[in-house]
Amino acid sequence: MSEVKFIDNGSVTSTPGFKACGVTAGLKKSGNPDMALVASDVPANFAGVFTSCVFAAAPVRVCRKLVRSCATAKAFIINSGNANACTGAAGMANAEKMSELTANALQITDSAVLVASTGRIGVQMPMDIIEKGIKMAAGTLSCDGGNQAARAIMTTDTVPKACAVSVEIAGKTVTIGAICKGVGMIDPQMTTAPHATMICCITTDAICSNALLEKMLADNANNSFNRITVDGDMSTNDTCVIFANGVSGVDLDANADDAAKFQTALLALMQNLARKQVMDGEGATKFVAIEIDGAPDNAAAKLCAEAVANSLLCKTAWFGCDPNWGRIVAALGYSGADFDPDKVDIFYDDMIVVRQGGDAGTPEADLARILQNREFTVKVHMNQGAGEYWVWTSDVSYEYVKINAEYHT
């Protein structure tokens, strides 16, 4: 398998044939950049995965329709500062208008433009500001504008999130670049089109059919973005799309081994971005990996991992560097998984905390030192099967409460 190489300062525009930008239209009271545009020089195959929230935002519904009905796309317009969610028929019309305005500015068809929004729910789009921003963005597109685009889609993020990788396939270099945002309202469970939001745009210069792109994106989402949680709240606007413009000449549909190499590189990129989201979680001071193995089956392992990762009592204990393992076993116990508690062992990193369902006798001071680290792992060995699952999560701090108490006002 070819080595995946991360590109310094990489982003969506690391991929040949793509331009991007970030501009300030005026949607945010802060005056920070609030609109991003990513565009391919040529028509690109594309695919997407989206929130499974029933209250899916208008731009999500527009994108779902385009993914189902269109063969290619050329652009992705993203605004921050307004989610355009729970806005009824007017919101749908405004999301479609964003596609139309972008298409007109780029002189392409409406169906070639995907749209995403992030910000406050239940507020109608100020379309005069949106129109101004789209015109600005269309005139600002640049071959090195990817990192500016990453900054423009931020809401409560403290740092922009972008990366790019390259991989040798069939004797040629294939590039995959991306930008991403999201640090709160993060517990994505994104599904394929037929079925604070996390928004991600991925670009590649590989040749790839929409069907294969969708399969790889969905499979990898289940091992990256769908494995993270900051606060256990799924957004109305979660969106992850990938564009493949084919300029590298490497055809992934022609060779299964080449497609596998590409999917490995794509997963490395998506996991890098997922990790960045958790590291920048609202108010987060800890990055915590929850690893379950030896469960009766994978479904039981998933229930256990997600119960621990989303437990407020566990997350607040981690913030306080308190090795209170009772909160972990309680979460495992109410997870809904069927298992024998007397066989369970728990570790903080490699230090045992619980042995056969009870106190392992490790001094609390030793355990507390592990929890003082910026990153640590909670390992649960259930010792009763082959099931396994992992989740990345963060702690809950005073700052998280402050950010979300003040977000609306």
DAVEN-V801870 format. One record per residue. D_CENTER is the distance of its C-alpha to the mean C-alpha in whole Angstrom. Layout:
BEGIN
d_center
D_CENTER
D_CENTER
END
This chain:
BEGIN
d_center
25
25
23
20
21
18
20
21
19
17
15
15
19
19
20
23
24
21
21
19
20
19
22
23
25
25
23
22
25
24
25
22
20
19
19
17
18
17
20
22
25
26
25
22
21
17
15
12
10
10
11
14
15
19
19
16
17
19
17
15
18
19
17
17
21
21
19
21
24
24
24
23
21
22
20
16
17
15
16
16
18
19
16
19
19
22
24
26
28
28
24
24
26
25
21
24
26
23
23
26
27
24
26
30
29
28
30
28
28
26
25
23
21
17
16
14
14
13
16
18
19
22
24
25
24
27
27
30
27
24
27
28
25
24
28
27
24
26
28
26
24
24
24
22
21
17
17
18
16
13
15
16
13
13
14
15
13
16
15
13
10
11
13
15
17
20
22
25
26
29
31
28
25
22
19
16
14
11
10
7
7
7
9
11
11
8
9
7
10
9
12
14
16
19
18
11
8
5
6
6
10
11
15
17
21
22
24
22
23
20
21
20
17
16
17
15
12
12
14
11
8
11
11
7
4
8
9
8
10
11
14
14
13
11
11
13
11
8
8
7
11
13
16
19
22
24
26
26
28
26
26
24
26
29
28
26
26
25
22
21
21
19
17
17
16
13
12
13
11
8
9
10
7
5
9
9
7
9
12
12
12
14
18
17
19
18
16
17
16
18
20
22
25
28
27
29
26
22
22
24
22
19
20
22
19
17
20
20
17
17
21
22
25
23
20
23
26
23
23
27
27
29
29
30
29
31
28
26
29
29
25
26
29
27
24
26
27
30
31
34
33
36
35
32
31
29
28
26
25
29
31
32
32
33
35
36
35
36
37
37
39
37
38
35
36
34
31
31
31
28
26
27
24
21
20
21
21
22
24
25
28
29
32
32
31
28
25
22
18
16
13
12
13
15
18
19
22
24
22
19
22
23
20
20
23
24
21
23
26
END
